[in-house]
Amino acid sequence: MAKFKIAQNPTFKAVVDIPRVGGTVIQVPFEFKYRDRKELAKLFAGWQESVKEDQERFKAKGDELTLIEITDSHVERQIEQVTQLVTGWGFDDKFSAESIRALVETSAGAGDAIVDAYQKAFSAARLGN
């Protein structure tokens, strides 16, 4: 009889469709950090809180709020998210804080694609796919 362990592996792999300017998409393998259900909820709750804080800060600025400030906030949040989720990738560029920043700053859809792939991996597991 095969033996199985309850504990999940500390990381898992998934391919992420990274959008590129001009409509092309490249498929890049990523390695993600596994989190249990409570850790995952805490992580996502923290992201929700950051969004609320930004919304309050933006509301307080009113008409003085600029597109640059909104973009900077969005970029920083995505850098934080990618840093919290990813442990490695298939890009030729070495995985580092600098390369995460470069990816998020140069690809408007990369951060969202990475977070979506992470969430889909958990959804697929929950559904048994």
Summary of the structure (lengths in Angstrom):
residues: 129
radius of gyration: 16.9
end to end distance: 23.1
largest distance: 67.2
contacts: 296
relative contact order: 0.16
helix: 58%
strand: 17%
